[in-house]
Amino acid sequence: MLDLSHAVAIFAWANRLMLTLGEPVFPEPAASA
């Protein structure tokens, strides 16, 4: 469970970071989960 939580947190952080840079690389993590 902890690994899943960490993965979601990392995806959310990376997604927000990319959005800040103006280039979203990953789609919604919830879609693949």
mmCIF file of the N, C-alpha and C atoms, coordinates in Angstrom:
data_MODEL
# 
_entry.id   MODEL 
# 
loop_
_atom_site.group_PDB 
_atom_site.id 
_atom_site.type_symbol 
_atom_site.label_atom_id 
_atom_site.label_alt_id 
_atom_site.label_comp_id 
_atom_site.label_asym_id 
_atom_site.label_entity_id 
_atom_site.label_seq_id 
_atom_site.pdbx_PDB_ins_code 
_atom_site.Cartn_x 
_atom_site.Cartn_y 
_atom_site.Cartn_z 
_atom_site.occupancy 
_atom_site.B_iso_or_equiv 
_atom_site.pdbx_formal_charge 
_atom_site.auth_seq_id 
_atom_site.auth_comp_id 
_atom_site.auth_asym_id 
_atom_site.auth_atom_id 
_atom_site.pdbx_PDB_model_num 
ATOM 1  N N  . MET A 1 1  ? 0.830  -1.202 0.000   1.00 0.00 ? 1  MET A N  1 
ATOM 2  C CA . MET A 1 1  ? 0.000  0.000  0.000   1.00 0.00 ? 1  MET A CA 1 
ATOM 3  C C  . MET A 1 1  ? 0.873  1.263  0.000   1.00 0.00 ? 1  MET A C  1 
ATOM 4  N N  . LEU A 1 2  ? 1.949  1.217  0.792   1.00 0.00 ? 2  LEU A N  1 
ATOM 5  C CA . LEU A 1 2  ? 2.819  2.389  0.866   1.00 0.00 ? 2  LEU A CA 1 
ATOM 6  C C  . LEU A 1 2  ? 3.436  2.689  -0.495  1.00 0.00 ? 2  LEU A C  1 
ATOM 7  N N  . ASP A 1 3  ? 3.819  1.633  -1.224  1.00 0.00 ? 3  ASP A N  1 
ATOM 8  C CA . ASP A 1 3  ? 4.408  1.839  -2.549  1.00 0.00 ? 3  ASP A CA 1 
ATOM 9  C C  . ASP A 1 3  ? 3.397  2.507  -3.479  1.00 0.00 ? 3  ASP A C  1 
ATOM 10 N N  . LEU A 1 4  ? 2.148  2.067  -3.414  1.00 0.00 ? 4  LEU A N  1 
ATOM 11 C CA . LEU A 1 4  ? 1.108  2.652  -4.255  1.00 0.00 ? 4  LEU A CA 1 
ATOM 12 C C  . LEU A 1 4  ? 0.905  4.123  -3.900  1.00 0.00 ? 4  LEU A C  1 
ATOM 13 N N  . SER A 1 5  ? 0.863  4.407  -2.602  1.00 0.00 ? 5  SER A N  1 
ATOM 14 C CA . SER A 1 5  ? 0.673  5.792  -2.155  1.00 0.00 ? 5  SER A CA 1 
ATOM 15 C C  . SER A 1 5  ? 1.834  6.666  -2.627  1.00 0.00 ? 5  SER A C  1 
ATOM 16 N N  . HIS A 1 6  ? 3.045  6.143  -2.507  1.00 0.00 ? 6  HIS A N  1 
ATOM 17 C CA . HIS A 1 6  ? 4.218  6.890  -2.951  1.00 0.00 ? 6  HIS A CA 1 
ATOM 18 C C  . HIS A 1 6  ? 4.176  7.105  -4.461  1.00 0.00 ? 6  HIS A C  1 
ATOM 19 N N  . ALA A 1 7  ? 3.759  6.086  -5.203  1.00 0.00 ? 7  ALA A N  1 
ATOM 20 C CA . ALA A 1 7  ? 3.682  6.196  -6.656  1.00 0.00 ? 7  ALA A CA 1 
ATOM 21 C C  . ALA A 1 7  ? 2.680  7.282  -7.048  1.00 0.00 ? 7  ALA A C  1 
ATOM 22 N N  . VAL A 1 8  ? 1.524  7.280  -6.397  1.00 0.00 ? 8  VAL A N  1 
ATOM 23 C CA . VAL A 1 8  ? 0.501  8.298  -6.689  1.00 0.00 ? 8  VAL A CA 1 
ATOM 24 C C  . VAL A 1 8  ? 1.032  9.686  -6.362  1.00 0.00 ? 8  VAL A C  1 
ATOM 25 N N  . ALA A 1 9  ? 1.717  9.805  -5.226  1.00 0.00 ? 9  ALA A N  1 
ATOM 26 C CA . ALA A 1 9  ? 2.264  11.100 -4.828  1.00 0.00 ? 9  ALA A CA 1 
ATOM 27 C C  . ALA A 1 9  ? 3.303  11.583 -5.839  1.00 0.00 ? 9  ALA A C  1 
ATOM 28 N N  . ILE A 1 10 ? 4.161  10.665 -6.291  1.00 0.00 ? 10 ILE A N  1 
ATOM 29 C CA . ILE A 1 10 ? 5.196  11.014 -7.268  1.00 0.00 ? 10 ILE A CA 1 
ATOM 30 C C  . ILE A 1 10 ? 4.563  11.423 -8.599  1.00 0.00 ? 10 ILE A C  1 
ATOM 31 N N  . PHE A 1 11 ? 3.540  10.671 -9.031  1.00 0.00 ? 11 PHE A N  1 
ATOM 32 C CA . PHE A 1 11 ? 2.866  11.012 -10.282 1.00 0.00 ? 11 PHE A CA 1 
ATOM 33 C C  . PHE A 1 11 ? 2.215  12.385 -10.181 1.00 0.00 ? 11 PHE A C  1 
ATOM 34 N N  . ALA A 1 12 ? 1.554  12.648 -9.058  1.00 0.00 ? 12 ALA A N  1 
ATOM 35 C CA . ALA A 1 12 ? 0.889  13.939 -8.862  1.00 0.00 ? 12 ALA A CA 1 
ATOM 36 C C  . ALA A 1 12 ? 1.915  15.071 -8.860  1.00 0.00 ? 12 ALA A C  1 
ATOM 37 N N  . TRP A 1 13 ? 3.052  14.854 -8.179  1.00 0.00 ? 13 TRP A N  1 
ATOM 38 C CA . TRP A 1 13 ? 4.091  15.874 -8.107  1.00 0.00 ? 13 TRP A CA 1 
ATOM 39 C C  . TRP A 1 13 ? 4.710  16.117 -9.485  1.00 0.00 ? 13 TRP A C  1 
ATOM 40 N N  . ALA A 1 14 ? 4.999  15.039 -10.196 1.00 0.00 ? 14 ALA A N  1 
ATOM 41 C CA . ALA A 1 14 ? 5.603  15.161 -11.519 1.00 0.00 ? 14 ALA A CA 1 
ATOM 42 C C  . ALA A 1 14 ? 4.629  15.846 -12.477 1.00 0.00 ? 14 ALA A C  1 
ATOM 43 N N  . ASN A 1 15 ? 3.347  15.480 -12.386 1.00 0.00 ? 15 ASN A N  1 
ATOM 44 C CA . ASN A 1 15 ? 2.340  16.069 -13.264 1.00 0.00 ? 15 ASN A CA 1 
ATOM 45 C C  . ASN A 1 15 ? 2.242  17.568 -13.010 1.00 0.00 ? 15 ASN A C  1 
ATOM 46 N N  . ARG A 1 16 ? 2.216  17.958 -11.731 1.00 0.00 ? 16 ARG A N  1 
ATOM 47 C CA . ARG A 1 16 ? 2.120  19.382 -11.406 1.00 0.00 ? 16 ARG A CA 1 
ATOM 48 C C  . ARG A 1 16 ? 3.377  20.107 -11.853 1.00 0.00 ? 16 ARG A C  1 
ATOM 49 N N  . LEU A 1 17 ? 4.534  19.461 -11.697 1.00 0.00 ? 17 LEU A N  1 
ATOM 50 C CA . LEU A 1 17 ? 5.790  20.074 -12.117 1.00 0.00 ? 17 LEU A CA 1 
ATOM 51 C C  . LEU A 1 17 ? 5.774  20.315 -13.622 1.00 0.00 ? 17 LEU A C  1 
ATOM 52 N N  . MET A 1 18 ? 5.340  19.314 -14.379 1.00 0.00 ? 18 MET A N  1 
ATOM 53 C CA . MET A 1 18 ? 5.292  19.445 -15.830 1.00 0.00 ? 18 MET A CA 1 
ATOM 54 C C  . MET A 1 18 ? 4.268  20.502 -16.241 1.00 0.00 ? 18 MET A C  1 
ATOM 55 N N  . LEU A 1 19 ? 3.152  20.572 -15.528 1.00 0.00 ? 19 LEU A N  1 
ATOM 56 C CA . LEU A 1 19 ? 2.148  21.592 -15.829 1.00 0.00 ? 19 LEU A CA 1 
ATOM 57 C C  . LEU A 1 19 ? 2.737  22.976 -15.580 1.00 0.00 ? 19 LEU A C  1 
ATOM 58 N N  . THR A 1 20 ? 3.566  23.085 -14.540 1.00 0.00 ? 20 THR A N  1 
ATOM 59 C CA . THR A 1 20 ? 4.218  24.360 -14.237 1.00 0.00 ? 20 THR A CA 1 
ATOM 60 C C  . THR A 1 20 ? 5.171  24.737 -15.369 1.00 0.00 ? 20 THR A C  1 
ATOM 61 N N  . LEU A 1 21 ? 5.840  23.741 -15.927 1.00 0.00 ? 21 LEU A N  1 
ATOM 62 C CA . LEU A 1 21 ? 6.757  23.986 -17.039 1.00 0.00 ? 21 LEU A CA 1 
ATOM 63 C C  . LEU A 1 21 ? 5.986  24.237 -18.328 1.00 0.00 ? 21 LEU A C  1 
ATOM 64 N N  . GLY A 1 22 ? 4.700  23.838 -18.325 1.00 0.00 ? 22 GLY A N  1 
ATOM 65 C CA . GLY A 1 22 ? 3.855  24.093 -19.483 1.00 0.00 ? 22 GLY A CA 1 
ATOM 66 C C  . GLY A 1 22 ? 3.825  22.925 -20.457 1.00 0.00 ? 22 GLY A C  1 
ATOM 67 N N  . GLU A 1 23 ? 4.257  21.750 -20.006 1.00 0.00 ? 23 GLU A N  1 
ATOM 68 C CA . GLU A 1 23 ? 4.247  20.586 -20.897 1.00 0.00 ? 23 GLU A CA 1 
ATOM 69 C C  . GLU A 1 23 ? 3.839  19.330 -20.120 1.00 0.00 ? 23 GLU A C  1 
ATOM 70 N N  . PRO A 1 24 ? 2.533  19.061 -20.020 1.00 0.00 ? 24 PRO A N  1 
ATOM 71 C CA . PRO A 1 24 ? 2.057  17.867 -19.317 1.00 0.00 ? 24 PRO A CA 1 
ATOM 72 C C  . PRO A 1 24 ? 2.465  16.596 -20.056 1.00 0.00 ? 24 PRO A C  1 
ATOM 73 N N  . VAL A 1 25 ? 3.233  15.736 -19.405 1.00 0.00 ? 25 VAL A N  1 
ATOM 74 C CA . VAL A 1 25 ? 3.734  14.525 -20.048 1.00 0.00 ? 25 VAL A CA 1 
ATOM 75 C C  . VAL A 1 25 ? 2.826  13.341 -19.754 1.00 0.00 ? 25 VAL A C  1 
ATOM 76 N N  . PHE A 1 26 ? 2.386  13.224 -18.495 1.00 0.00 ? 26 PHE A N  1 
ATOM 77 C CA . PHE A 1 26 ? 1.562  12.084 -18.101 1.00 0.00 ? 26 PHE A CA 1 
ATOM 78 C C  . PHE A 1 26 ? 0.084  12.469 -18.057 1.00 0.00 ? 26 PHE A C  1 
ATOM 79 N N  . PRO A 1 27 ? -0.782 11.556 -18.484 1.00 0.00 ? 27 PRO A N  1 
ATOM 80 C CA . PRO A 1 27 ? -2.226 11.773 -18.328 1.00 0.00 ? 27 PRO A CA 1 
ATOM 81 C C  . PRO A 1 27 ? -2.620 11.589 -16.868 1.00 0.00 ? 27 PRO A C  1 
ATOM 82 N N  . GLU A 1 28 ? -3.913 11.628 -16.564 1.00 0.00 ? 28 GLU A N  1 
ATOM 83 C CA . GLU A 1 28 ? -4.360 11.446 -15.186 1.00 0.00 ? 28 GLU A CA 1 
ATOM 84 C C  . GLU A 1 28 ? -3.947 10.070 -14.663 1.00 0.00 ? 28 GLU A C  1 
ATOM 85 N N  . PRO A 1 29 ? -3.202 10.006 -13.546 1.00 0.00 ? 29 PRO A N  1 
ATOM 86 C CA . PRO A 1 29 ? -2.770 8.727  -12.967 1.00 0.00 ? 29 PRO A CA 1 
ATOM 87 C C  . PRO A 1 29 ? -3.961 7.843  -12.603 1.00 0.00 ? 29 PRO A C  1 
ATOM 88 N N  . ALA A 1 30 ? -5.076 8.450  -12.208 1.00 0.00 ? 30 ALA A N  1 
ATOM 89 C CA . ALA A 1 30 ? -6.258 7.696  -11.786 1.00 0.00 ? 30 ALA A CA 1 
ATOM 90 C C  . ALA A 1 30 ? -6.820 6.873  -12.949 1.00 0.00 ? 30 ALA A C  1 
ATOM 91 N N  . ALA A 1 31 ? -6.605 7.342  -14.178 1.00 0.00 ? 31 ALA A N  1 
ATOM 92 C CA . ALA A 1 31 ? -7.149 6.644  -15.344 1.00 0.00 ? 31 ALA A CA 1 
ATOM 93 C C  . ALA A 1 31 ? -6.502 5.260  -15.493 1.00 0.00 ? 31 ALA A C  1 
ATOM 94 N N  . SER A 1 32 ? -5.188 5.187  -15.292 1.00 0.00 ? 32 SER A N  1 
ATOM 95 C CA . SER A 1 32 ? -4.490 3.908  -15.445 1.00 0.00 ? 32 SER A CA 1 
ATOM 96 C C  . SER A 1 32 ? -4.622 3.052  -14.189 1.00 0.00 ? 32 SER A C  1 
ATOM 97 N N  . ALA A 1 33 ? -4.976 3.683  -13.075 1.00 0.00 ? 33 ALA A N  1 
ATOM 98 C CA . ALA A 1 33 ? -5.134 2.932  -11.827 1.00 0.00 ? 33 ALA A CA 1 
ATOM 99 C C  . ALA A 1 33 ? -6.550 2.376  -11.780 1.00 0.00 ? 33 ALA A C  1 
# 
